[in-house]
């Protein structure tokens, strides 16, 4: 857990200030006065580093962006209004009609519908694969493929990708790799594993208490020599690389997505997110330890639990080798039927029934009747959604209390 200890120091030191107000300042202004025409011109052409307009950047959100970039070893970041905003920003800044995406793993329902329905309406094709279909992923790459997208942990199918292997495929083909790391901040560092962009719903465990909707995309630097973003696959990047050098992915995201789609972060939400970030490195090790304890004990008592810490899980060895700092807050319980799932959820005293995850409280939800209620049978099967599936996000409560409550609810 040394990584967590490192960030216990860094986060509290970086969020707070040594002079003046210790807590970050909330800049709740939509617009900013430039003072004179020359300054205005410089702000718009990028030579003057002052706020332009809050749709494309706010000083409070800029503070959060610097912290998120530091956390993942990125060159810069863009805060957004939600996790789906971060996905939309990173994806749409790289795509045009006729382009293709390869999407890997069991995706969160909103992400799956974004690729299967929304981007399809704009002439973008997405091919979906399981995390272990590496040969099929390679074979699906065409000259139109611009992005490989994956989740660090399948939500909610709990399958673990070999991120290094998929990154190698992406890099060999000169294709951007985007990793949704919402469930595993600090536990996994996708940029170090070969990803180009990391996205988060900061609403989840980064904020940690359901008080602030938000998202963030973190970008790697453009290399000085050869770089996939200097290739003919991404011709639009040339002007950004010329103007911003290693930072080019940041203005690309702002000018090709944030400026026109407007998935901008709110200053108040960015402030609340930073307060959550201060304690993230304390909360993560407790949660991942509790998840293991709870998953093993519930499984031992006969419940159908899905979590990679269990020896029965197909990615148990990958969990031990690549996810030594845990794989987030989630586990699933399959009660066998909708009726039994409802019965369990209505009996539990500790779990809050909601669609959120990564909260200080333990949360739970029946998947088929809520998030995946309008998905067809084939889509549910691919995503691992059964009639009795309950997704559980473990919180900060005493794990023994959760075990006792869940066993009582299952009787």
HELIX and SHEET records of a PDB file:
HELIX    1   1 UNK A    2  UNK A   15  1                                  14    
HELIX    2   2 UNK A   37  UNK A   45  1                                   9    
HELIX    3   3 UNK A   59  UNK A   72  1                                  14    
HELIX    4   4 UNK A   83  UNK A   92  1                                  10    
HELIX    5   5 UNK A  109  UNK A  113  1                                   5    
HELIX    6   6 UNK A  114  UNK A  118  3                                   5    
HELIX    7   7 UNK A  119  UNK A  122  5                                   4    
HELIX    8   8 UNK A  134  UNK A  140  1                                   7    
HELIX    9   9 UNK A  163  UNK A  173  1                                  11    
HELIX   10  10 UNK A  182  UNK A  184  5                                   3    
HELIX   11  11 UNK A  190  UNK A  193  5                                   4    
HELIX   12  12 UNK A  228  UNK A  230  5                                   3    
HELIX   13  13 UNK A  232  UNK A  234  5                                   3    
HELIX   14  14 UNK A  237  UNK A  244  1                                   8    
HELIX   15  15 UNK A  245  UNK A  247  5                                   3    
HELIX   16  16 UNK A  248  UNK A  253  1                                   6    
HELIX   17  17 UNK A  254  UNK A  258  3                                   5    
HELIX   18  18 UNK A  259  UNK A  261  1                                   3    
HELIX   19  19 UNK A  267  UNK A  278  1                                  12    
HELIX   20  20 UNK A  280  UNK A  300  1                                  21    
HELIX   21  21 UNK A  316  UNK A  322  1                                   7    
HELIX   22  22 UNK A  338  UNK A  347  1                                  10    
HELIX   23  23 UNK A  377  UNK A  383  1                                   7    
HELIX   24  24 UNK A  399  UNK A  410  1                                  12    
SHEET    1   A 7 UNK A  76  UNK A  80  0                                        
SHEET    2   A 7 UNK A 215  UNK A 219 -1                                        
SHEET    3   A 7 UNK A 197  UNK A 200 -1                                        
SHEET    4   A 7 UNK A 176  UNK A 180  1                                        
SHEET    5   A 7 UNK A 145  UNK A 151  1                                        
SHEET    6   A 7 UNK A 100  UNK A 104  1                                        
SHEET    7   A 7 UNK A 125  UNK A 129  1                                        
SHEET    1   B 5 UNK A 305  UNK A 306  0                                        
SHEET    2   B 5 UNK A 330  UNK A 334 -1                                        
SHEET    3   B 5 UNK A 389  UNK A 393 -1                                        
SHEET    4   B 5 UNK A 363  UNK A 366 -1                                        
SHEET    5   B 5 UNK A 352  UNK A 353  1                                        
END                                                                             
